[in-house]
Amino acid sequence: MPSETIKLTAKFKLKETPEGLDVLFKTYREIVNFLITHAFENNVTSFYRLKKETYKSLRKEYPELPSHYLY
């Protein structure tokens, strides 16, 4: 399966230090990569099924993050 690169950009004002954002973006990238891998390996095509199968484990691994980061 060929892969493609997607680049997203956004403009916003920072309330966080750049170092804090680096940590947050790294963590978020780990979560997204986990979700993509899980969906691909388990043939998940539904947002709701993906959330149902992964939310509890992500909540345990990242209890400090707001819940909307995990689904």
C-alpha positions as CSV (number, residue, x, y, z in Angstrom):
1,M,0.0,0.0,0.0
2,P,1.6,3.3,-1.0
3,S,1.9,5.9,1.6
4,E,1.4,9.6,1.2
5,T,2.5,12.6,3.2
6,I,0.0,15.0,4.5
7,K,1.0,18.4,5.9
8,L,-1.3,20.4,8.1
9,T,-0.7,24.0,9.1
10,A,-2.3,26.3,11.6
11,K,-1.9,29.8,12.9
12,F,-2.5,30.5,16.6
13,K,-1.2,32.5,19.5
14,L,0.9,30.7,22.1
15,K,0.0,30.4,25.7
16,E,2.5,27.7,26.2
17,T,6.3,27.8,25.9
18,P,7.7,26.4,22.7
19,E,9.3,23.6,24.7
20,G,5.9,22.7,26.2
21,L,4.4,22.6,22.7
22,D,7.2,20.3,21.4
23,V,6.3,17.8,24.2
24,L,2.5,18.1,23.5
25,F,3.0,17.7,19.7
26,K,5.3,14.7,20.2
27,T,2.7,13.1,22.5
28,Y,-0.1,13.9,20.1
29,R,1.9,12.4,17.1
30,E,2.4,9.2,19.1
31,I,-1.3,8.9,19.8
32,V,-2.2,9.6,16.1
33,N,0.4,7.0,14.9
34,F,-0.9,4.5,17.4
35,L,-4.5,5.0,16.2
36,I,-3.6,4.8,12.5
37,T,-1.6,1.6,13.1
38,H,-4.5,0.1,15.1
39,A,-7.0,1.0,12.5
40,F,-4.9,-0.4,9.7
41,E,-4.0,-3.7,11.4
42,N,-7.6,-4.3,12.6
43,N,-9.4,-3.1,9.5
44,V,-11.2,-0.4,11.4
45,T,-13.0,2.1,9.2
46,S,-15.4,3.6,11.7
47,F,-14.4,6.5,14.1
48,Y,-16.7,5.1,16.7
49,R,-15.3,1.6,16.6
50,L,-11.7,3.0,16.7
51,K,-12.6,5.1,19.8
52,K,-14.3,2.1,21.4
53,E,-11.3,-0.2,20.9
54,T,-8.6,2.3,21.9
55,Y,-9.9,4.9,24.3
56,K,-9.5,3.1,27.6
57,S,-5.9,2.0,26.9
58,L,-5.0,5.5,25.8
59,R,-6.7,7.0,28.9
60,K,-4.5,4.8,31.1
61,E,-1.4,5.7,29.2
62,Y,-2.0,9.4,29.1
63,P,-4.1,10.3,32.1
64,E,-2.8,13.9,32.2
65,L,-4.2,14.8,28.8
66,P,-7.7,16.1,28.2
67,S,-10.1,13.4,26.9
68,H,-10.7,15.1,23.6
69,Y,-7.0,14.5,22.7
70,L,-7.6,10.8,22.8
71,Y,-10.5,10.4,20.4
